[in-house]
Amino acid sequence: MAPRLLRHRVAGVTTLDPAAVFRALHDDPSSDAFWLDDAHGWSVIGTGPRWRIDGPLLPALAAREEEWRHDPFTVDNGWDAPPFRPGLVGWLGYEVARETMGVPDARPTRHPDAAFLEVDRAVALGPVVEGARRVELLAAASSWTGELGSWRQRTLDALRSLTEDPPRIPPAPSVRPTVRWRDTRPEYLAAVRDCQAAITRGDAYVLNLSTEIEVTAASATGFDPLDVYDRLRAISPAPHGGVMRIGGVTLLSSSPERFVRISGGTVTTHPVKGTRRRSTDARDDAALRADLAGSVKERAENVMIVDLMRNDLARVSVPGGVEVTSLLAVETHPRVHQLVSAIAARLRPGAGVTEVLEAAFPAGSMTGAPKRSAVQILDGLEQRARGLYSGAFGWIGRDGSADLAMTIRSIVLDAPAPAPALASRPLRPTRATIGVGGGITALSIPEEEYDEVLLKAAALLEALGAD
């Protein structure tokens, strides 16, 4: 029988917290596992063997998609199914641009450009409604028999053994970790001015300049990734959060931005350009929101990226199939207001996730426009590989669907030694890296751009217990 989406509703565990479930099922810090939070309140938790990628990513992904097409996967009971499909779960680093754009392979990266788990089962916890949540076990199979049936029973026993206590927020470390910024304030301001000079020359319209922060644990015991993520979720909950632990590298994200969602032959993207801080004073907060909505600079920056993304998606859509469904809407999050647009495209027949990535990765909101010129200019200014930062993470389903978020407002935890390939590492990571940046236009005020970088880094540093 062909595989389909199996669903098992778990009774009697309606107030479980996802953090408790992840710890119960995947507490071993040396194991590979994931936990994804989405905009609608769903959390999906699971694991699987690492997908071995021999050579470039895109040909390997195209081959895997072709295998799936010849082994049809049905979701006949999917009208109210959790927003997740078994398949691949993991990340793409920014340097996958070497494949999608043909830019020079100039800078070594600390981590693999792409890492995925092959996932055929997971635990899904729905949003809390009237004090209760739906909990389901999901699997890609023809029936709950054999080893899969044993997994279902073990997981049910583990979930039912948990105490349904309120979520805990672990305290920050008593000893502050060490923080080192790659660029000093004067250096970042100078880079902003260099971006503006390139724009004045006509080499670009907008450039998404970034920098990096390295945080080193105060003791050899290192960081507890789950404690850090618990604090990050409490400080700055976001529509696209997650923990991804693959090969000793852990990605923690509180991302406000979706890269692409593919479903039913349609791809959507939601570029975010334009940020203002929140205020505890209601009148001041409303004024900040209004300032963002009316900012000529921020609106121009957002529209330029919308135009770039429309052009990218047009490469894989049917003629006339690209539409801007929302333009310059202000979204409010606990720490920031942001200016967000939305674009939808109807994919041409035969176009799948591989073709979308080839056309649109990396996202224009992480590069600038025109994209190729922006990537080359930024590489010269930043003088580093970005790694996981400004790439994407999430899931690619075996039914042709996908949901990938931008790897921003994220922390990458690992051991201090360079690691060109996935390998065993100390169980507790001792180093964290954070990428932060913002869009630079001719109208940018360098000091304000630096303040925006500080704002975006604040919640991530706080979650790590750093100043």
C-alpha positions as a LaTeX table, in Angstrom:
\begin{tabular}{lrrr}
\hline
Residue & $x$ (\AA) & $y$ (\AA) & $z$ (\AA) \\
\hline
Met1 & 0.00 & 0.00 & 0.00 \\
Ala2 & 1.14 & 3.56 & $-0.76$ \\
Pro3 & 2.20 & 5.65 & 2.23 \\
Arg4 & $-0.25$ & 8.19 & 3.57 \\
Leu5 & $-0.39$ & 10.62 & 6.46 \\
Leu6 & $-1.28$ & 8.56 & 9.51 \\
Arg7 & $-2.67$ & 10.48 & 12.49 \\
His8 & $-3.22$ & 9.27 & 16.03 \\
Arg9 & $-5.01$ & 11.60 & 18.45 \\
Val10 & $-3.50$ & 11.41 & 21.95 \\
Ala11 & $-6.09$ & 11.62 & 24.72 \\
Gly12 & $-5.57$ & 12.92 & 28.24 \\
Val13 & $-2.57$ & 15.19 & 27.58 \\
Thr14 & $-4.27$ & 18.42 & 26.53 \\
Thr15 & $-2.14$ & 20.80 & 28.61 \\
Leu16 & 1.33 & 19.49 & 27.79 \\
Asp17 & 3.99 & 22.11 & 27.08 \\
Pro18 & 6.18 & 21.54 & 23.98 \\
Ala19 & 9.34 & 22.15 & 26.00 \\
Ala20 & 8.46 & 19.29 & 28.35 \\
Val21 & 7.69 & 17.02 & 25.40 \\
Phe22 & 10.99 & 17.81 & 23.66 \\
Arg23 & 12.94 & 17.15 & 26.85 \\
Ala24 & 11.12 & 13.88 & 27.47 \\
Leu25 & 11.66 & 12.52 & 23.96 \\
His26 & 14.98 & 14.09 & 22.92 \\
Asp27 & 16.88 & 15.08 & 26.06 \\
Asp28 & 20.16 & 13.50 & 24.90 \\
Pro29 & 22.21 & 16.54 & 23.73 \\
Ser30 & 24.27 & 14.34 & 21.41 \\
Ser31 & 21.21 & 13.19 & 19.45 \\
Asp32 & 19.73 & 14.81 & 16.35 \\
Ala33 & 16.25 & 16.28 & 16.83 \\
Phe34 & 14.01 & 19.18 & 15.90 \\
Trp35 & 11.23 & 21.31 & 17.38 \\
Leu36 & 9.40 & 23.74 & 15.11 \\
Asp37 & 6.94 & 26.40 & 16.27 \\
Asp38 & 4.67 & 28.07 & 13.72 \\
Ala39 & 2.58 & 31.22 & 13.45 \\
His40 & $-0.68$ & 29.42 & 14.29 \\
Gly41 & 0.49 & 27.96 & 17.59 \\
Trp42 & 1.51 & 24.50 & 16.39 \\
Ser43 & 4.67 & 22.83 & 17.66 \\
Val44 & 6.08 & 19.78 & 15.84 \\
Ile45 & 8.78 & 17.65 & 17.49 \\
Gly46 & 10.71 & 14.72 & 16.09 \\
Thr47 & 13.91 & 13.18 & 14.83 \\
Gly48 & 15.23 & 10.98 & 12.04 \\
Pro49 & 18.46 & 9.84 & 10.43 \\
Arg50 & 20.64 & 12.46 & 8.78 \\
Trp51 & 20.11 & 12.84 & 5.08 \\
Arg52 & 23.42 & 12.16 & 3.42 \\
Ile53 & 24.13 & 14.77 & 0.75 \\
Asp54 & 26.95 & 13.70 & $-1.56$ \\
Gly55 & 27.90 & 16.76 & $-3.56$ \\
Pro56 & 25.78 & 19.84 & $-4.29$ \\
Leu57 & 22.42 & 20.22 & $-2.56$ \\
Leu58 & 20.10 & 21.05 & $-5.47$ \\
Pro59 & 20.75 & 17.94 & $-7.59$ \\
Ala60 & 20.36 & 15.77 & $-4.50$ \\
Leu61 & 17.08 & 17.47 & $-3.57$ \\
Ala62 & 15.79 & 17.19 & $-7.14$ \\
Ala63 & 16.56 & 13.46 & $-7.11$ \\
Arg64 & 14.76 & 13.04 & $-3.79$ \\
Glu65 & 11.70 & 14.90 & $-5.07$ \\
Glu66 & 11.67 & 12.63 & $-8.13$ \\
Glu67 & 11.74 & 9.56 & $-5.85$ \\
Trp68 & 8.77 & 10.94 & $-3.92$ \\
Arg69 & 6.79 & 11.56 & $-7.12$ \\
His70 & 7.18 & 7.87 & $-8.00$ \\
Asp71 & 6.03 & 6.84 & $-4.50$ \\
Pro72 & 2.80 & 8.86 & $-4.10$ \\
Phe73 & 1.98 & 10.15 & $-0.63$ \\
Thr74 & $-1.65$ & 10.94 & 0.18 \\
Val75 & $-3.20$ & 13.19 & 2.79 \\
Asp76 & $-6.80$ & 12.09 & 2.40 \\
Asn77 & $-7.68$ & 13.15 & 5.94 \\
Gly78 & $-5.65$ & 16.33 & 5.81 \\
Trp79 & $-8.32$ & 19.02 & 5.83 \\
Asp80 & $-7.68$ & 19.69 & 9.53 \\
Ala81 & $-4.25$ & 18.05 & 9.78 \\
Pro82 & $-1.39$ & 19.82 & 11.52 \\
Pro83 & 0.61 & 22.12 & 9.20 \\
Phe84 & 3.50 & 19.69 & 8.76 \\
Arg85 & 4.32 & 16.89 & 6.35 \\
Pro86 & 6.92 & 14.13 & 6.78 \\
Gly87 & 9.95 & 14.43 & 4.54 \\
Leu88 & 13.07 & 16.49 & 5.25 \\
Val89 & 13.63 & 18.84 & 8.19 \\
Gly90 & 16.69 & 21.04 & 8.46 \\
Trp91 & 18.46 & 24.16 & 7.24 \\
Leu92 & 20.10 & 25.76 & 4.23 \\
Gly93 & 22.99 & 28.11 & 4.91 \\
Tyr94 & 23.45 & 31.39 & 3.04 \\
Glu95 & 26.35 & 29.96 & 1.04 \\
Val96 & 23.97 & 27.69 & $-0.89$ \\
Ala97 & 23.98 & 30.84 & $-3.06$ \\
Arg98 & 27.07 & 29.26 & $-4.65$ \\
Glu99 & 24.65 & 26.85 & $-6.32$ \\
Thr100 & 21.59 & 29.01 & $-6.85$ \\
Met101 & 23.42 & 32.08 & $-8.13$ \\
Gly102 & 26.77 & 30.73 & $-9.28$ \\
Val103 & 28.69 & 33.17 & $-7.09$ \\
Pro104 & 32.35 & 32.32 & $-6.40$ \\
Asp105 & 33.11 & 29.71 & $-3.76$ \\
Ala106 & 35.45 & 32.08 & $-1.96$ \\
Arg107 & 34.94 & 31.76 & 1.80 \\
Pro108 & 35.05 & 28.60 & 3.92 \\
Thr109 & 32.10 & 28.00 & 6.23 \\
Arg110 & 32.23 & 26.61 & 9.76 \\
His111 & 29.17 & 24.44 & 9.26 \\
Pro112 & 27.75 & 22.41 & 6.36 \\
Asp113 & 25.92 & 24.55 & 3.82 \\
Ala114 & 22.89 & 22.31 & 4.29 \\
Ala115 & 21.86 & 19.73 & 6.89 \\
Phe116 & 18.60 & 17.78 & 6.98 \\
Leu117 & 16.99 & 14.90 & 8.84 \\
Glu118 & 14.85 & 12.33 & 7.04 \\
Val119 & 11.64 & 12.41 & 9.05 \\
Asp120 & 8.80 & 9.93 & 8.71 \\
Arg121 & 7.15 & 10.49 & 12.11 \\
Ala122 & 6.62 & 13.32 & 14.60 \\
Val123 & 4.60 & 14.62 & 17.53 \\
Ala124 & 2.37 & 17.62 & 16.82 \\
Leu125 & 0.96 & 19.86 & 19.57 \\
Gly126 & $-1.75$ & 22.29 & 18.53 \\
Pro127 & $-2.48$ & 25.79 & 19.78 \\
Val128 & $-4.02$ & 26.22 & 23.21 \\
Val129 & $-7.78$ & 26.78 & 22.86 \\
Glu130 & $-9.81$ & 27.30 & 26.04 \\
Gly131 & $-6.97$ & 25.92 & 28.11 \\
Ala132 & $-6.45$ & 22.74 & 26.09 \\
Arg133 & $-4.48$ & 21.70 & 23.03 \\
Arg134 & $-4.76$ & 18.93 & 20.48 \\
Val135 & $-1.88$ & 16.42 & 20.49 \\
Glu136 & $-1.34$ & 14.05 & 17.55 \\
Leu137 & 1.22 & 11.53 & 16.40 \\
Leu138 & 1.97 & 11.79 & 12.69 \\
Ala139 & 3.65 & 9.29 & 10.38 \\
Ala140 & 4.20 & 8.57 & 6.70 \\
Ala141 & 3.28 & 4.89 & 6.29 \\
Ser142 & 0.48 & 2.60 & 5.20 \\
Ser143 & $-0.44$ & 1.46 & 8.74 \\
Trp144 & 0.61 & 1.59 & 12.40 \\
Thr145 & 2.30 & $-1.80$ & 12.33 \\
Gly146 & 5.72 & $-3.27$ & 13.06 \\
Glu147 & 8.41 & $-0.89$ & 14.30 \\
Leu148 & 6.17 & 2.13 & 13.71 \\
Gly149 & 3.52 & 0.64 & 16.00 \\
Ser150 & 6.15 & 0.11 & 18.69 \\
Trp151 & 7.26 & 3.75 & 18.33 \\
Arg152 & 3.67 & 4.90 & 18.69 \\
Gln153 & 3.24 & 2.96 & 21.92 \\
Arg154 & 6.56 & 4.16 & 23.39 \\
Thr155 & 5.69 & 7.75 & 22.54 \\
Leu156 & 2.20 & 7.46 & 24.01 \\
Asp157 & 3.64 & 6.05 & 27.23 \\
Ala158 & 6.21 & 8.86 & 27.43 \\
Leu159 & 3.62 & 11.59 & 26.85 \\
Arg160 & 1.15 & 10.17 & 29.36 \\
Ser161 & 3.88 & 9.95 & 32.00 \\
Leu162 & 4.57 & 13.69 & 31.87 \\
Thr163 & 3.22 & 15.98 & 34.54 \\
Glu164 & 1.21 & 18.78 & 33.01 \\
Asp165 & 2.93 & 21.59 & 34.90 \\
Pro166 & 3.03 & 25.21 & 33.71 \\
Pro167 & 5.95 & 26.02 & 31.40 \\
Arg168 & 9.14 & 26.93 & 33.22 \\
Ile169 & 11.41 & 29.79 & 32.28 \\
Pro170 & 14.94 & 28.91 & 33.41 \\
Pro171 & 16.95 & 31.76 & 34.94 \\
Ala172 & 19.85 & 33.25 & 33.00 \\
Pro173 & 23.36 & 32.11 & 34.01 \\
Ser174 & 24.66 & 33.88 & 37.09 \\
Val175 & 28.01 & 34.54 & 35.39 \\
Arg176 & 27.79 & 36.54 & 32.19 \\
Pro177 & 29.30 & 35.06 & 29.03 \\
Thr178 & 31.85 & 36.99 & 26.98 \\
Val179 & 30.55 & 38.97 & 24.00 \\
Arg180 & 32.66 & 39.98 & 21.00 \\
Trp181 & 31.27 & 41.98 & 18.09 \\
Arg182 & 32.95 & 41.37 & 14.76 \\
Asp183 & 32.56 & 45.05 & 13.86 \\
Thr184 & 32.94 & 47.97 & 16.22 \\
Arg185 & 30.44 & 50.80 & 15.99 \\
Pro186 & 32.78 & 52.99 & 13.87 \\
Glu187 & 33.52 & 50.04 & 11.58 \\
Tyr188 & 29.82 & 49.29 & 11.03 \\
Leu189 & 29.03 & 52.95 & 10.40 \\
Ala190 & 31.84 & 53.05 & 7.83 \\
Ala191 & 30.41 & 49.95 & 6.12 \\
Val192 & 26.98 & 51.61 & 5.97 \\
Arg193 & 28.56 & 54.60 & 4.23 \\
Asp194 & 30.34 & 52.24 & 1.84 \\
Cys195 & 26.96 & 50.71 & 0.99 \\
Gln196 & 25.56 & 54.17 & 0.31 \\
Ala197 & 28.53 & 54.98 & $-1.91$ \\
Ala198 & 27.83 & 51.82 & $-3.94$ \\
Ile199 & 24.18 & 52.87 & $-4.24$ \\
Thr200 & 25.18 & 56.36 & $-5.35$ \\
Arg201 & 27.38 & 54.81 & $-8.05$ \\
Gly202 & 24.37 & 52.88 & $-9.31$ \\
Asp203 & 25.74 & 49.46 & $-8.34$ \\
Ala204 & 22.69 & 48.64 & $-6.17$ \\
Tyr205 & 19.40 & 50.07 & $-4.92$ \\
Val206 & 19.39 & 48.51 & $-1.46$ \\
Leu207 & 21.99 & 46.39 & 0.41 \\
Asn208 & 21.30 & 44.21 & 3.42 \\
Leu209 & 24.48 & 44.74 & 5.43 \\
Ser210 & 25.16 & 42.37 & 8.31 \\
Thr211 & 27.63 & 41.70 & 11.08 \\
Glu212 & 28.21 & 38.89 & 13.58 \\
Ile213 & 28.39 & 38.54 & 17.34 \\
Glu214 & 30.29 & 35.74 & 19.08 \\
Val215 & 29.29 & 34.80 & 22.63 \\
Thr216 & 31.50 & 32.46 & 24.68 \\
Ala217 & 30.15 & 30.64 & 27.74 \\
Ala218 & 31.60 & 31.72 & 31.06 \\
Ser219 & 32.46 & 28.15 & 32.07 \\
Ala220 & 33.40 & 24.85 & 30.47 \\
Thr221 & 29.89 & 23.53 & 31.18 \\
Gly222 & 28.72 & 25.61 & 28.23 \\
Phe223 & 25.20 & 26.64 & 27.24 \\
Asp224 & 22.07 & 24.54 & 27.72 \\
Pro225 & 20.39 & 25.01 & 24.31 \\
Leu226 & 16.91 & 24.17 & 25.60 \\
Asp227 & 17.22 & 26.64 & 28.47 \\
Val228 & 18.34 & 29.30 & 25.99 \\
Tyr229 & 15.40 & 28.55 & 23.70 \\
Asp230 & 12.93 & 28.58 & 26.61 \\
Arg231 & 14.16 & 32.06 & 27.51 \\
Leu232 & 14.08 & 33.21 & 23.88 \\
Arg233 & 10.48 & 32.01 & 23.43 \\
Ala234 & 9.47 & 33.90 & 26.55 \\
Ile235 & 11.37 & 37.08 & 25.67 \\
Ser236 & 10.60 & 37.24 & 21.96 \\
Pro237 & 8.01 & 34.75 & 20.67 \\
Ala238 & 7.80 & 34.80 & 16.88 \\
Pro239 & 5.78 & 33.24 & 14.05 \\
His240 & 8.60 & 30.88 & 13.03 \\
Gly241 & 10.57 & 29.53 & 15.96 \\
Gly242 & 12.52 & 26.39 & 16.38 \\
Val243 & 15.30 & 24.20 & 17.69 \\
Met244 & 17.32 & 22.18 & 15.20 \\
Arg245 & 20.09 & 19.95 & 16.53 \\
Ile246 & 21.99 & 18.20 & 13.76 \\
Gly247 & 25.49 & 16.79 & 14.04 \\
Gly248 & 26.43 & 18.72 & 17.15 \\
Val249 & 25.31 & 22.08 & 15.73 \\
Thr250 & 22.17 & 23.61 & 17.26 \\
Leu251 & 20.11 & 26.33 & 15.61 \\
Leu252 & 17.73 & 28.28 & 17.86 \\
Ser253 & 15.43 & 30.69 & 16.07 \\
Ser254 & 12.75 & 33.23 & 16.85 \\
Ser255 & 12.25 & 34.32 & 13.25 \\
Pro256 & 9.56 & 36.81 & 12.22 \\
Glu257 & 9.91 & 36.11 & 8.51 \\
Arg258 & 8.74 & 33.30 & 6.25 \\
Phe259 & 10.94 & 32.61 & 3.24 \\
Val260 & 8.58 & 30.40 & 1.24 \\
Arg261 & 5.56 & 28.22 & 1.79 \\
Ile262 & 4.62 & 25.81 & $-1.00$ \\
Ser263 & 1.21 & 24.15 & $-0.99$ \\
Gly264 & $-1.23$ & 23.04 & $-3.66$ \\
Gly265 & 0.82 & 24.41 & $-6.54$ \\
Thr266 & 1.18 & 27.87 & $-5.00$ \\
Val267 & 4.25 & 29.44 & $-3.44$ \\
Thr268 & 4.02 & 32.40 & $-1.06$ \\
Thr269 & 6.71 & 34.59 & 0.47 \\
His270 & 6.57 & 37.33 & 3.10 \\
Pro271 & 9.53 & 39.74 & 2.92 \\
Val272 & 10.16 & 41.82 & 6.03 \\
Lys273 & 11.93 & 45.16 & 5.57 \\
Gly274 & 11.52 & 47.99 & 8.07 \\
Thr275 & 11.79 & 47.80 & 11.85 \\
Arg276 & 10.94 & 49.95 & 14.87 \\
Arg277 & 11.34 & 49.16 & 18.55 \\
Arg278 & 8.34 & 48.69 & 20.85 \\
Ser279 & 7.62 & 50.97 & 23.79 \\
Thr280 & 5.94 & 50.19 & 27.09 \\
Asp281 & 4.09 & 53.51 & 26.81 \\
Ala282 & 0.99 & 53.00 & 24.67 \\
Arg283 & 1.08 & 56.45 & 23.04 \\
Asp284 & 4.78 & 56.22 & 22.29 \\
Asp285 & 4.32 & 52.70 & 20.92 \\
Ala286 & 1.53 & 53.86 & 18.60 \\
Ala287 & 3.73 & 56.73 & 17.42 \\
Leu288 & 6.57 & 54.32 & 16.64 \\
Arg289 & 4.19 & 52.12 & 14.68 \\
Ala290 & 2.87 & 55.10 & 12.72 \\
Asp291 & 6.41 & 56.31 & 12.04 \\
Leu292 & 7.29 & 52.93 & 10.54 \\
Ala293 & 4.12 & 52.85 & 8.43 \\
Gly294 & 4.86 & 56.30 & 7.01 \\
Ser295 & 8.63 & 56.11 & 6.62 \\
Val296 & 9.66 & 56.93 & 3.04 \\
Lys297 & 12.96 & 55.07 & 3.50 \\
Glu298 & 11.41 & 51.90 & 4.96 \\
Arg299 & 8.59 & 51.80 & 2.41 \\
Ala300 & 11.03 & 52.21 & $-0.46$ \\
Glu301 & 13.26 & 49.46 & 0.95 \\
Asn302 & 10.31 & 47.07 & 1.30 \\
Val303 & 8.93 & 47.79 & $-2.18$ \\
Met304 & 12.33 & 47.20 & $-3.79$ \\
Ile305 & 12.55 & 43.76 & $-2.20$ \\
Val306 & 8.94 & 42.98 & $-3.15$ \\
Asp307 & 9.83 & 43.77 & $-6.76$ \\
Leu308 & 12.91 & 41.53 & $-6.55$ \\
Met309 & 10.91 & 38.63 & $-5.10$ \\
Arg310 & 8.20 & 39.05 & $-7.75$ \\
Asn311 & 10.90 & 38.72 & $-10.39$ \\
Asp312 & 12.42 & 35.64 & $-8.70$ \\
Leu313 & 9.09 & 33.82 & $-8.42$ \\
Ala314 & 8.10 & 34.72 & $-11.97$ \\
Arg315 & 10.91 & 32.40 & $-13.11$ \\
Val316 & 9.00 & 29.38 & $-11.78$ \\
Ser317 & 5.38 & 30.51 & $-12.16$ \\
Val318 & 2.83 & 30.34 & $-14.95$ \\
Pro319 & 2.58 & 33.51 & $-17.07$ \\
Gly320 & 0.76 & 36.20 & $-15.13$ \\
Gly321 & 0.76 & 33.99 & $-12.05$ \\
Val322 & 2.54 & 36.32 & $-9.59$ \\
Glu323 & 0.49 & 38.59 & $-7.33$ \\
Val324 & 1.32 & 40.95 & $-4.46$ \\
Thr325 & $-1.37$ & 39.97 & $-1.96$ \\
Ser326 & $-0.36$ & 42.39 & 0.80 \\
Leu327 & 1.84 & 45.46 & 0.63 \\
Leu328 & 3.50 & 47.38 & 3.47 \\
Ala329 & 1.47 & 45.97 & 6.36 \\
Val330 & 2.77 & 46.66 & 9.88 \\
Glu331 & 3.11 & 43.55 & 12.05 \\
Thr332 & 3.64 & 43.95 & 15.78 \\
His333 & 5.77 & 41.55 & 17.82 \\
Pro334 & 6.73 & 41.70 & 21.51 \\
Arg335 & 9.99 & 43.58 & 20.84 \\
Val336 & 9.51 & 45.23 & 17.43 \\
His337 & 7.10 & 46.57 & 14.82 \\
Gln338 & 7.93 & 45.38 & 11.31 \\
Leu339 & 6.86 & 46.27 & 7.77 \\
Val340 & 5.76 & 43.13 & 5.91 \\
Ser341 & 4.49 & 42.39 & 2.41 \\
Ala342 & 3.24 & 39.16 & 0.84 \\
Ile343 & 3.60 & 37.71 & $-2.65$ \\
Ala344 & 1.93 & 34.62 & $-4.11$ \\
Ala345 & 2.73 & 32.74 & $-7.32$ \\
Arg346 & 1.11 & 29.81 & $-9.13$ \\
Leu347 & 3.86 & 27.35 & $-9.97$ \\
Arg348 & 4.24 & 26.11 & $-13.51$ \\
Pro349 & 3.67 & 22.35 & $-14.02$ \\
Gly350 & 6.64 & 20.30 & $-12.87$ \\
Ala351 & 8.14 & 23.03 & $-10.67$ \\
Gly352 & 8.86 & 21.85 & $-7.14$ \\
Val353 & 10.83 & 22.90 & $-4.10$ \\
Thr354 & 14.16 & 22.54 & $-5.92$ \\
Glu355 & 13.09 & 24.93 & $-8.68$ \\
Val356 & 11.77 & 27.47 & $-6.16$ \\
Leu357 & 15.04 & 27.41 & $-4.23$ \\
Glu358 & 17.06 & 27.73 & $-7.42$ \\
Ala359 & 15.01 & 30.79 & $-8.41$ \\
Ala360 & 14.64 & 32.57 & $-5.09$ \\
Phe361 & 17.41 & 31.60 & $-2.66$ \\
Pro362 & 18.86 & 33.46 & $-0.87$ \\
Ala363 & 15.89 & 35.68 & $-0.14$ \\
Gly364 & 16.09 & 39.21 & $-1.47$ \\
Ser365 & 15.44 & 40.62 & 2.00 \\
Met366 & 18.80 & 39.12 & 3.03 \\
Thr367 & 20.75 & 40.42 & 0.04 \\
Gly368 & 19.42 & 43.57 & $-1.55$ \\
Ala369 & 18.77 & 44.49 & $-5.14$ \\
Pro370 & 19.80 & 43.77 & $-7.82$ \\
Lys371 & 20.55 & 40.46 & $-6.13$ \\
Arg372 & 23.78 & 39.37 & $-7.84$ \\
Ser373 & 25.39 & 42.79 & $-7.53$ \\
Ala374 & 24.24 & 43.04 & $-3.90$ \\
Val375 & 25.71 & 39.62 & $-2.99$ \\
Gln376 & 29.07 & 40.55 & $-4.49$ \\
Ile377 & 29.21 & 43.98 & $-2.85$ \\
Leu378 & 28.26 & 42.60 & 0.56 \\
Asp379 & 30.82 & 39.82 & 0.35 \\
Gly380 & 33.52 & 42.44 & $-0.15$ \\
Leu381 & 32.29 & 44.56 & 2.74 \\
Glu382 & 31.51 & 41.81 & 5.28 \\
Gln383 & 34.64 & 39.73 & 4.60 \\
Arg384 & 33.15 & 36.55 & 6.07 \\
Ala385 & 30.90 & 33.62 & 5.29 \\
Arg386 & 27.47 & 34.15 & 6.80 \\
Gly387 & 26.89 & 30.44 & 7.42 \\
Leu388 & 23.44 & 29.56 & 8.73 \\
Tyr389 & 22.49 & 33.22 & 9.24 \\
Ser390 & 20.23 & 34.64 & 6.48 \\
Gly391 & 19.65 & 31.18 & 5.05 \\
Ala392 & 16.44 & 29.25 & 5.72 \\
Phe393 & 15.15 & 26.46 & 7.96 \\
Gly394 & 12.04 & 24.31 & 8.21 \\
Trp395 & 10.53 & 21.32 & 6.44 \\
Ile396 & 10.15 & 19.95 & 2.92 \\
Gly397 & 7.28 & 17.46 & 2.63 \\
Arg398 & 7.25 & 14.35 & 0.50 \\
Asp399 & 3.91 & 15.50 & $-0.98$ \\
Gly400 & 5.59 & 18.51 & $-2.63$ \\
Ser401 & 4.70 & 21.03 & 0.09 \\
Ala402 & 7.23 & 22.98 & 2.16 \\
Asp403 & 7.49 & 25.68 & 4.81 \\
Leu404 & 10.83 & 27.44 & 5.22 \\
Ala405 & 11.50 & 30.45 & 7.43 \\
Met406 & 14.34 & 32.95 & 7.27 \\
Thr407 & 17.24 & 32.20 & 9.59 \\
Ile408 & 17.22 & 35.59 & 11.31 \\
Arg409 & 16.85 & 36.49 & 15.01 \\
Ser410 & 18.67 & 33.22 & 15.50 \\
Ile411 & 21.47 & 31.73 & 17.58 \\
Val412 & 23.87 & 29.05 & 16.36 \\
Leu413 & 25.44 & 26.99 & 19.15 \\
Asp414 & 28.47 & 24.76 & 18.72 \\
Ala415 & 31.91 & 23.91 & 20.07 \\
Pro416 & 34.70 & 26.46 & 19.58 \\
Ala417 & 36.79 & 24.44 & 17.13 \\
Pro418 & 36.11 & 24.92 & 13.38 \\
Ala419 & 34.10 & 22.12 & 11.85 \\
Pro420 & 33.94 & 21.85 & 8.03 \\
Ala421 & 31.73 & 18.77 & 8.25 \\
Leu422 & 29.22 & 17.33 & 10.71 \\
Ala423 & 31.06 & 15.43 & 13.41 \\
Ser424 & 30.84 & 14.58 & 17.08 \\
Arg425 & 31.28 & 17.53 & 19.42 \\
Pro426 & 31.22 & 18.19 & 23.18 \\
Leu427 & 27.74 & 17.60 & 24.53 \\
Arg428 & 27.29 & 21.17 & 25.77 \\
Pro429 & 28.11 & 23.91 & 23.25 \\
Thr430 & 30.41 & 26.63 & 24.55 \\
Arg431 & 30.06 & 29.15 & 21.75 \\
Ala432 & 27.13 & 31.01 & 20.24 \\
Thr433 & 27.10 & 33.12 & 17.10 \\
Ile434 & 24.43 & 35.64 & 16.14 \\
Gly435 & 24.04 & 37.30 & 12.77 \\
Val436 & 22.31 & 40.68 & 12.63 \\
Gly437 & 21.88 & 43.34 & 9.99 \\
Gly438 & 19.54 & 45.62 & 8.12 \\
Gly439 & 18.72 & 47.13 & 4.76 \\
Ile440 & 20.75 & 50.15 & 3.68 \\
Thr441 & 19.40 & 52.67 & 1.16 \\
Ala442 & 20.47 & 56.10 & $-0.02$ \\
Leu443 & 18.19 & 57.57 & 2.67 \\
Ser444 & 19.69 & 55.56 & 5.54 \\
Ile445 & 21.10 & 57.40 & 8.54 \\
Pro446 & 24.14 & 55.31 & 9.58 \\
Glu447 & 23.67 & 55.82 & 13.32 \\
Glu448 & 20.04 & 54.68 & 13.09 \\
Glu449 & 21.09 & 51.59 & 11.15 \\
Tyr450 & 23.51 & 50.69 & 13.93 \\
Asp451 & 20.78 & 51.21 & 16.53 \\
Glu452 & 18.59 & 48.78 & 14.56 \\
Val453 & 21.34 & 46.16 & 14.73 \\
Leu454 & 21.50 & 46.58 & 18.51 \\
Leu455 & 17.71 & 46.27 & 18.74 \\
Lys456 & 17.64 & 43.03 & 16.74 \\
Ala457 & 20.46 & 41.52 & 18.81 \\
Ala458 & 19.03 & 42.45 & 22.22 \\
Ala459 & 16.60 & 39.57 & 22.77 \\
Leu460 & 19.11 & 36.99 & 21.52 \\
Leu461 & 21.84 & 38.25 & 23.85 \\
Glu462 & 19.39 & 38.37 & 26.73 \\
Ala463 & 18.40 & 34.74 & 26.11 \\
Leu464 & 22.08 & 33.77 & 26.33 \\
Gly465 & 22.44 & 35.69 & 29.59 \\
Ala466 & 24.77 & 38.24 & 27.98 \\
Asp467 & 24.89 & 42.02 & 28.25 \\
\hline
\end{tabular}
